[in-house]
Amino acid sequence: MTRETWPGRPFPLGATYDGSGTNFSIFSEVAERVELCLVDDGPDGLVEERIVLEEMDAFCWHTYLPNVGPGVRYGFRVHGPWDPARGQRCNPAKLLIDPYARAIEGEVSWGPSCFSYDFADPDRPNTEDSAPCTMLSVVHHPYFDWGNDRPLDIPLHDSVIYETHVKGLTMCHPDIPEALRGTYAGLSHPVATDYLRSLGITAVELLPVHQFVHDAHLVEKGLRNYWGYNSIGFFAPHNGYSSGGQRGEQVQEFKQMVKTLHEAGIEVILDVVYNHTAEGNHLGPTLSMKGIDNAAYYRLVPENPAFYFDTTGTGNSLNVRHPHTLQLIMDSLRYWVTEMHVDGFRFDLAATLARQFHEVDRLSVFFDLIQQDPIVSQVKLIAEPWDVGEGGYQVGNFPPLWSEWNGRYRDVVRDYWRGEDRTMGEFASRLTGSSDLYQDDARHPSASVNFVTAHDGFTLADLVSYNDKHNEENGEDNRDGESHNRSWNCGVEGPTTDPEVLSLRSRQQRSFLLTLLLSQGVPMLLGGDEIGRTQGGNNNAYCQDNQLSWYDWAKVDDDLLEFTRLLIAFRREHPVFHRRRFFRGRAIRGTIDLGWFRPDGAEMTDEDWEPGFAKAVGVFLNGEAIDYRDPRGQPVVDDSFVVLFNAHHEAIEWTLPPAFGRSFELVATSAREPGALALRSGPVTIPGRCVVLARRS
């Protein structure tokens, strides 16, 4: 019996269910024939029904199938030229994932059929059918009851971001039902949302949730791609994080997670990987776009298009010069905002997206599209402002609409606390919002997303506990990961019971947290740092989908957690620590807004910033000189504070400048014995490796 087909529409791309049937559309400029393959289970394996797409408009091949709806699995076979030397890799033996699939089922079962070329002769196509080994696209039901869900629109300058992992946060939590641990439903469980709300953060930044692939070389070693920076579906929530199924249930579960987090007052920011895909280089698999239209979707080496132009270190880079690739990215971004209700994006290796030609171009088409888009331009846009290509380090160089992961903040703060030469001046700049990077672009301190630790590197507990990385379990002989620990530690590697060492490590962690949460800009806390999470010195745990990466809720540092909660709450209550505008360093309403001073109480001079090993500095923040008004037009005012930084390993005696006030009340300190600090008009001794925060009374 021949299935009834209607012509359908070229747009929207992907599989669109309307209640009566589904419209299918796929772009390929190079295809000579395209087959839509409906897949079902048979007694001896998968059974395919192949439907030739007779309609093609603007290189979009399409059809409409009545009575085909949610849960139906499908893929495409693209007939066209196989000529790797010219960048053409069509191979109808490969069942291809729809780049616009809203849901994807299964995992790749690695074998020769996943590759479009013959291993013995890469210039010859592999004719083995990949259907039994690949992932399947799924038609999903678009309806979801969002109720009264609306964007929270928390201003960036009021934001505190918590970078976390959907699976890792809940996988070992004893109070979350076992069936929900490690899933979207687990993250939206009251135990998880209550924890995040009590912590005080305003947004979770989730490591990649776009459908990704577990790399073949990791699977061979018995490892997994835990972080997920290996996308294959830019519209599909990763099926491995679903507790309810993979036939579209993951879409509904993701939406419920967002809705629940919004109800808790927490925004959802996605870490997105539009710079490359899981299909790798010329020796990589053919899973989707490579077999649909390789030269359109990927940047090829112009003089030798058999190879890929790679600025990501992963084998390929998306071709953002091609209109349909740009459309794919923009359609995906709009989908996650309009249909999935997310609040923003952190763009992995964002400099790659700006490479219209070779160099990173601030005026590239991608930035233009973002700027003019009425939906995407209104959400939070955070760039990882570098890639591995020439000229790829672009901190401070993104357009005014963007915020950036401030890698210079991370490096300078770590260097300061380990006593590196000539860091004092730049430390002061990073502490006050990095105006040297962002002010000339008419940006504000919120352009700087400040962080000390992130998923890529040591946890905070490990940063102060290890001189060297310990990545042996990654199977690369400890050669992977950043080789240099840019921080000070206590001289004793790894676990210890020495109370003096443990006290020093605790103080150092608190000094980092105080520095981060008292800095102008947007603080980003690495999830788990607040409970003392360790990875045993592994600073590249991308492949460790196990207890090494999962949060260990049985070993929570309760004192550190409470300290972090109080510090986040304090920051929220005092706008002087999250100003909308940069300090001017001059009189506002008759008084200065900022003042720097030495331990002897004297004002810092130009010469004081120069010594190669300055260890201590104090800053006065005037809460009466915040140069902006609230929504009602009233001047914003706050208390005034001094913050004292002592990066020396020994205690230093301080005299607080009388010009800033004669009476100060201790608010917080990274020393575990705050009672030992009695602030008064006379000298006060500040322990080594310590931060002290005091309010003018």
N, C-alpha and C positions, 0 to 999 in steps of 0.2 A: 504494500500500500504506500503510495507516494504522499509524503507530508505536504499539507497546504502551506504555501509560502506567499507572502505579500511583498511588494517592493521595499517597503519600509523607508527610513530616512537616513541620510548620511550623518546627521547630528541628533542627539549627542552621541559621541563615541562610546563604545562599550556595550554592555547589555542593560537595557532599560525596560523594566517591567511596568506596565500601566494598568494592571488589574485584569486584563483580558489576554494578554500575550506579551511577548518580549521583542523589542527591536535590537538587532545586533549590527554594530558598525565597527570597522577597523581600518586604520590608515595604512596604506602601502603604496608608495610611488613607483616601486620597482616590480611589484607583483604582476604576473601574467594571468594568474587564476588563484582564487582564494576559496577554501572550503571551510565552512563552519562544521565542527564535529561535536555532536551531542553525545555524551558519554554516560553509559549506564553499566551496572554490574551484571555480568552473565555467569553461567555455570562454570565457565573455564577462564574467567577473567573479565576484563573490561570489554564492552561492546560499543562500537561507534556507529552513529548514524551521520553520514557525511552529506552536507547540503552545499552545493555550489552557489556562491554569491554572484548572482547574475547582474546585480545593479552596482554601478560605480559612478560616484560623483565627486569631483575634486579630490581624486585619489582615495576616497573613502568607499570601501566595499561594504554593502549593507543588505539586510533583509529583515522582514518582520514575520515572526512565527506565532500564530494564534495558539492559545491554550498551552503555551510554554511559560512556566513561571518559576517562583522562588524554589531554590534547592536543586534545580537542574544544573548539571555539570557540563562544561563545554571547553573547547579549545579551537585553535585555528591551524590549518595547514596551508602554507603559502608556496605556490608554484611560481618559479621565476629563475633568474640566472644564478648559476653557481660559478663564480669567477673570483676567488679570493684575491687574486692579484689586482683586481679592479675594485675591491671592497664589497663584492656582492656574494652573499652567503645564503641564498634561499635553498631550502631543502625540505620538500614535502613529507619526508619520512619523520620529521620532527613535529610533534604536537605542541603548539606554542601557547603560552599563557597570554591572555588578553591584557595589554598594558593598562587598560581602563577597568579591569575586573574589580568589582567592589568587595568580593570575597574570593578566597583561594583555599582549596582543600589539599591536605597531604604535605609530604616532604619529598625532596628529590632522593631517589634511590640510585646512588652513583654507579655508573657503568658506561661502557663505550657508547651505548645508544644515546646518552645525553649530549654527545658531541656530534657536530655536523660534519666533521672531517674524519677520514680514515687515519687511525694512529700510525699505520705503516707508511702512509703517503698523504700528508696533510693537504695536498692539492687535489685529492680525490674525495668525493662526498661519501659519507657513511650512510648507508641505506637501511640500517637497522631501525625499526620503529621505536620511538622514545615513549610512546603512550604509557606502557606499564611502569615507567621509571620516573615520570615527571609529575608536576603538580597540576591540578585542574582548576580552571576558573569556575565560579559559581554565580548563578543568577540569584540576587538577593531581593528581599522585600524592603522597599524604601520607607515604609511607614513606621513611625515611632511617636509615641505620645510624649512630647517634651513638656507638656503642662505649661507652667509659667516660667520655664527656663529662659533666661536672658543673659547676655554678656555682662560679666561683673565690672568690666572697665576699670579695674584698679590702676591708678596712675603708676607709671613706672617708678617714679621717685619714691612711692610708698611701698614698692614691692620688695619682698624677700623671697628669692627663688630657691627651691629645694630640688636639686638634681637627683633623680632616683630611677629605679628600674622596676617595671611592673612586676616581674617575677621575684626579684631579689628582696624587695621590701617585705613581702608577706609569706615567702616560701617556708620559713621556719617559725612562723608566729603561732604559739600554742593556743591562742584564744580565737583564732580564725579557723572555721571548719576545714578539715583536711582537703575536701573536694574543691575548695575555693582558693586554696593557697597557690600563689604564683600566677594568678589570673586577673583579668579586669574586674571580675566580681569580687575577688579578694581585696583589691585595692579600694573598692567602693564599700566594703564591709564596714559596719560602724566602728569596729575596733581600729581599723586603719584610718578612717576619716577622723575619728575622735583624737587619735594620736597626732595626726598632722595639724588639726585645728588647735590642739593644746600646745603644740610647738610654736605656733604663731606665724608660720610661713604663709605667704599669700598665693603662691603658685607652685605646682609641681612641674618640673621639666623632665619629661619622660624620655629615657633612651629609646632608640628607634622602635616604633610600633608598626611601621609599614611592613608588609609581608617581606620577610627576608629568607635567605637560604643558608643552611649550614654547609660551609665550604668542604669540598671533597678532601682536601689535605688534613682538615681537622677531624672529620669523621673517621678517616683511616687511622688516626692516632687515638680514637676513642674520646675525642673532645667535641665541643659544640661552639657555635658562634653565639656566645652569651650576650654580648653587647648589641648585636644586630645591625652593624654597619655594612650590610650586604644585601641591599634592597632588590626586590624583583617586582613588587607591586606597589605603586605609589598611591593607590586608592584603597587598598585592602588592609584592614587591621590584622596584625600577625596572628595566624590561627593557633599557634602554640600557647597563646595566653588566654584561650577561651576555655571556660569550664563547661559550656553547654553544647558544644558541637562546632563543626566547620562548614556546614551547609548554609551559611549566612547568619548563624547564631552569634558568631563573633562580632558582627556589626552591631546587633542589638545590645550585646553585652558591653561593648565599648561605649555606646551612647548612654547606657544606664550609668556607667562609671563616671562619665563627664557630668551628667545631670546630678549625680549624688555629690560629687566634689564641688560643683557649683553651689549646691544647697548648703554645703559646709563653708562656703565663702572662699573656696580655693580655685584658682584658675588652672587651666591645663595648657601647657606649652609642649609642643612636640619637637624632638630632635629629628630633623629630616635630612635625608641623604639623597639629594638630587644631583650630586656631582658625578656619580658612577652607578653601575648596577652589578649584580652578581654574575654577569656573563663574562667578565674578565677580558683578557686580551685575545690574540689570534689563536691561542691554544685553549681558551676557555670553553665552557659549555654553550649550547644553543638552547635557551629556555623560552625566549620571548622576542625582544626587539631585534636581536641579532639576526634572527631568521625572518623577521617581518620586513625590515628595511634597514639594513646594517649601516649604510652610509648616511642615512637621514638621522638616525638616532645617536650615532657615536662619532666622535672626532677621530678621523683617520689621518695618518701621516701623508701629507699631500703628495710627496714624491714617491711614496710606496704605500698605497692604501690597503695592502694586505695587513699592515700593522696599525696599532692604535696609538693616538696621541694621548699620553697619560700624564696628568698633573696631579693625580690623586694617590699614586702609589699602589693602586689596586688593579691595574691592568687596562682600564678604560676610563674615558671621561665622556659625559653626555655632550652632544653637539648642540650647544645653546645658540649657535648661529642659524639653525634650521627652524623655520616657523612652526612646524608641527611638533618639534621637541619642546620649544618654548610653550606652545599651547598645552602640551602634556603637563608640564610643570605648573603652569598657571591654573589649568583646570583642576589639577590635584589640590593645589593650595585653596582654591575657592571651595572645593568639595568639603575639605576638612573644616572649613569655617562655617559654611552654610548648612551642611548636612550633619556634620559630626560635632559642631558647636565648640571647637577648640578655640583658644584665646590667643594663640601666637605660635611662632616657630623659631627654633634655633637651627640655623643652616650649617650643616657640617661642611668643612672645607669650602666656605662660601666664595673664596677668591676664585675657585675654578669656574663658578657660574658667571663671573665677570670677565672671563677670558673670551671676548668676542673674536679675537684673532690670536695673538700669542701672549701679549702682556696683559696684566690685569687692568681693566678699563673702567673707570668710575662712570663713564657715560655709556656703558654697554646697553644693549637692547633689554636685557633682563632687568636692569635697574629702572629703565624707562617704563617697562610694563608694570612693575611693582608700584611705581610712583603714581601712575594714572589709574590703577585698578581701584574701583570704588569699594571693594570688599577687602582685598588683601592689604591694601595700604592702611587700613584702619586697625589692624591687630598688631600685637607685639612682634617685631622683627629683630632677631638677634643673629648676628653673623659670627661664625668662627672665622676670623679675618685672615686666614692663611691657607695655603695648600703647599704641595711639595715641588711645584714648578718654579722656574726662574722668576725672581721678583714676587714670589707668592706671599711674603710676610707683609700684610697690609693693615696692621693695627693702626687705627686712627684715620684711615683713608676711605671708609665707606660713606655713602651719601647721608645727608642730614636726617632722613627718615629712619635710619637704622641705629640700633645699639650694637655693641660688640663685646665679645669675650675679650677682656683686657689682659692679654698674655703678659704685658709689661708689668701690670699690677702684680700678678702672681710672682714673677721672677724677682721684682725689686723687694717685695715684702719678705719673701723667703731669704733673699740675700741680706737684708737688713738684720733679720733675727739670727743669722749665722755670722754676723760681723764682717761681711764683705766690705772691701775698700770702697770709698766714695759713693755710698748709696744714700746718704742723708738727704741731699737735695731732691733727688728723684723720689725718695720715700715720701717726703712732704708733699710732692706733687700728686703722687698716687693717692695719698690719704685724703686729699682735698678735691678729688674728682677728675684728675688728669686733664686740666684745662689746656695743657700744652698739646694734647692730642685732639681735643674736640671743640674748643671754644671758637676757633677760627671758622668752623663750619656752621656757626649759629646753633650748635647743639648745646645740650645741658649736661650736668653731671650724670644724669640717667643714661647717657650714651655709653657709659662705662659699666659693664657688668663685671664686678670685681669677684675674684675667687682666689683662694689659696690652694685648694685641691679640687680635682674633678675626677670623673670616672677614669680618665686616661692618666694614670700616675699613682703615686702612693695615696693611701688614705691619710687622714690627719694623724691618727695614732701611729701609723708606720713612718710618717714623715719625720717624727721626732724620735724614732726608735731604731732606724736602720741607716747605716752608712752606704750600703750597697743594696741593689735589687736582688731579689730571690725569685726568679721566674723559671726555675728548673722544671716545674710541672707543666710548662707550656710546650715542652718537647723541642725547644730550639737551643738547647745547651746554654741557656741564660744569655743568649745574644740579643734577644728582642727587648723592647722597652727602652725608655730613657736611661742612659748609663750613669748619669750624675744626679745625686740627691742634692737639690738646691735648697738645703736647709741645714740648720744646726741640730744635732742630736746629742744625746747624753753620754756618748762614748761607750755604751754597752749595747751590743747588737741584740735585738730581738727580745723575747720574753725574759723577765727577771723578777726576782722577789726582793731585790735591794730597795728598801724604803726610800733612800735618798734619791736613787735614780728614778723611781716611780714618781716621787714628788716633783722632780725637775721636769719630767716628761709631762706631767699634768699641768704644771705652770706654763710650759711652752705651748701646749694645746690651747690653753685659755688665752695666752697672749695673742696667738693667731686669731682666735675667735673674736676677741675684743678689737683687734686691729681691723678685721673684716667688717664687723657690724657697726663700728664707729666711723668707717670711711664714707665719704660722699660717693654717690653712685648707687648701683643696684647690687646688693650682696647676693652671691650664689653660694649656698651651703651644699657640700657634697653629702648626700643622704647617708646616714650612718655615722658621720663624724661626730654627731652630737651624743652618740652612745658609746664612742670609743671603738668603733668597728675596725678590725684589722684584717688584712689579707696576707699576713705572714711575710710581709716584705715583697710580695708580688706587685709590681707597678705596671703590669700590662695584662690584667686578668680578663682580657676580651674573650678567651676561650674556656674560661672556668665556670661552667654552669653547674655549680655545686656549692657545698658549704663554704668554700674559700671566698666566694663572692656574696652569698646570701647573708642577710643580716642575722646575726646570732642574738636572738632575743633572750637567751639564757645568760648572757654575759653583758648586760647593760651597765655602763658606768652611770649610776643614778645621779651622782653629784654633778658630773659633766652635763648630763641631760637637763637637770634643773638650772644649772648655770646658763646654758644656751637658751632655755625658755625665757628666763628672766631678762637676758640681754636682748633678745628679739622684742619682747614686750616693751622694754625700756626704749629701744630705738623707735618703735612705732609711736610712742607717746611724746617723743621729742623731735620736732621737725628740724631742729638745728643740726641733726645728724643725717637728715635726708632732704637737704635743701633742693629746691627746684632750679636754682641758679648758682653759678660759681661765686666764690668769695671774691670780693673786690680788693681786700687788703687795705681799705681806707675807711674814712668816717662815713657812717650811715646814720642819719638822724642824730648827728653829733657824737657818735662813738664808733670805734673800729669794730669790724665784724670778725676779725681774726688776728691773732698775735702769736708769734713763736718766741720761746725763751729757753735759756740754758738752765742747767741745774742750779746755778748760783742766783737765778732769778732775773738776770740781765737779758735784755732783748737780743735775739739772734742778729748778728751782723753778717754782711756778705762774707767776711773772712771766716766766720764760724761754720759756714756751709762747706768750706773747702777742705778741711783736714781729711786725710785719707781714711781715718778710722774713728770718726765721730760715732759715739755709742748711745747718746742720750739726748732727747729733745722733748720739750713740752709745748703744748698748743692750747691757746685760749680760744674758745668758741663763744661768741657773744649772741645769746638768744634774743636780745633786744634789737639786733641789727640784721634781721632776715629780710632781704630786700624784695618781698613780693606780698601780695594780698590774697586772702582766702576768697572762695566763690562769692561771698557777700560783700567783698570789697574792703574788708577790715585788714589792717596790717597783721601779718603773722609774727608773733613774738613767742619766746620760749625762755626757759631758764638759761643761765650761762654756766659753762663747764670748763674745767681744765682736764687735759689728758696728758699723762706723763709716760714716756716710753724710755725704758732702760734696757738696751740690748746687750749691755756688758754682763759678764758672768758674775761680777761682784756687785754688792749693794752700792748705791750712790746716794749721798745726802743732797736733798733738794731744798731750795728756798722758793716758796711761791711768790710771784711778783705782786707787791702791794697794789700796783696800779690796776690789777684785775680783780682785786677784792682781798679782804683781810680774813675772811672766814669761809672755809670750804667744808662740805660734808662728803664723806666717802660714799660713793655709789657702788663701785665694783673694782675688783682687782684680780689679776691672774694669780696672785699669791693665794695659797689655800688657807692662810691664817689672816683674814682681813682685820681681825681685832688688833693685830700688831701694828697697824697703821693708824696713827692718831693725827689727822691733818689739823694744822693750826697755823698761826701766823709765823711761827718759828720754823727751823729746819725740820724735815721729815726724811727718814731713811727709806728708800725704795729698794726692795730686793733685786737681785740680778734676774735678767730674762723676764722682766715684769712690766705690765701695763697697769696704771692706776687711773681711774676715772672719778672725778670729784665735782660736785655741784656747788656753785657759789651760793652761800646762805646769807 
